[in-house]
Amino acid sequence: MGLDYPQSDDIRRRHTVMREHAPARFFVFALLVALLLYAGLLWRSGVELPKAEPGPTEPTEDASNAAATPDVAPRGALQAAEQATVDLFREASPSVVYITTVDVRRDYFTMSDYAVPSGAGSGFVWDDQGHIVTNYHVIQGADRAHVTLGDQSSWPATLVGVAREKDLAVLKIEAPANQVAALPVGSSSDLLVGQSVFAIGNPFGLDHTLTTGVISALGREIQSLDPQRTRIEDVIQTDAAINPGNSGGPLLDSFGRLVGVNTQIYSPSGASAGIGFAIPVDTVRWVVPDLIEHGEIHRPALGIYPGPDTTAKRAGIEGVIFVRVEPDGPADRAGLQPLRRDRRGRVLLGDIITAIDGEPVRSREDLTLLLERKEEGDRVEVTYLRGRDERKAEVRLEVPDSD
């Protein structure tokens, strides 16, 4: 006896209806399969299916007219100011160079040396001897440097001299004279606030980039990179965009003459904020020849060895004290006396220099900046204190012998 599950009458009726309509459903399914097979045969044979006719609202114009390219409007002549800027860049850019520096490191496993890129900046050709001027901070700490000229030729560079107190350095490449074109050198003494200036350099490694602006201010002061943080005076302030990589590049006037060397920016973000600084060309004009000839700044001096400013300040002194004089040097011959000790070993305060040619001297930096304007053989009036007495002496300046 078989087992059966009880079903309701409704379920039995639905099963009966499904059995009665099964042949019709099978016929519809077969028809759909046949239609799909027919469409596949047509596609394989390449026969196009009929397309719907475009409706009355669809565009009917010729497609060639819709795709036609508009004619280019002719360009007129450049304005005089534009053409002058174009000419300036075309003439000056071959003199601007791209400087890359590398550090040489040693693999401690293989004991072999390898080069690691350390920085990049700009510079410019100074003369046909291949001397290149840039910032000191561009090559600071580098082991090697390469200079890329405007024609994209690359040359290894040797270091000729540095002036950390002016953030300037001179490199030299052995390129043929016909490949190095020096910039014309101008003057910074007659610059005016508001006149146009142009900066050319390699910001962010993008070679030969021109930015334009005006002189925003003159007579600014910035700090150098020497240990004493000596001020760089008479610095030019400009709103011409100066970005990382522009350092060492030239700042030009509207005649294409060198008027400054781009060196620093004031920026909270590290990018140009419209306040850039350039070392004035009048400073560059006397520093660079010294670096080429001597490798360092070679200016006349008094022949004294100044003491620390902190010592003078602790003693309540406003001026420069000096711990010794160069034997038979300018100050020694003029009778100036340094710090000394008495028989009991007590330190006796010597002369305190307070002015040079009437200009006040309050620190070693003041003394340095005043003397760097002088030439060898110049005679200066030195004002100094000896005890409570103010005295004056005429001193003939001499360039100290190199160590």
Secondary structure by P-SEA (a helix, b strand, c coil): ccccccccaaaaaaaaaaaaaaaaaaaaaaaaaaaaaaaaaaaaaccccccccccccccccccccccccccccccccccaaaaaaaaaaaaccccbbbbbbbbbbbcccccbbbbbbcccbbbbbccccbbbbbbccccccccbbbbbccccbbbbbbbccccccccbbbbbbbcccccccccbbbbcccccccbbbbbbcccccccbbbbbbcccccbbbbbccccccccccbbbbbccccccccccbbbbccccccccccccccccccccccbbbbccaaaaaaaaaaaaccccccccccccccccaaaaaaacccbbbbccccccccccccccccccccccbbbbbcbbbccccccccccaaaaaaaaaaccccbbbbbbbbcccbbbbbbbbbbbcccc
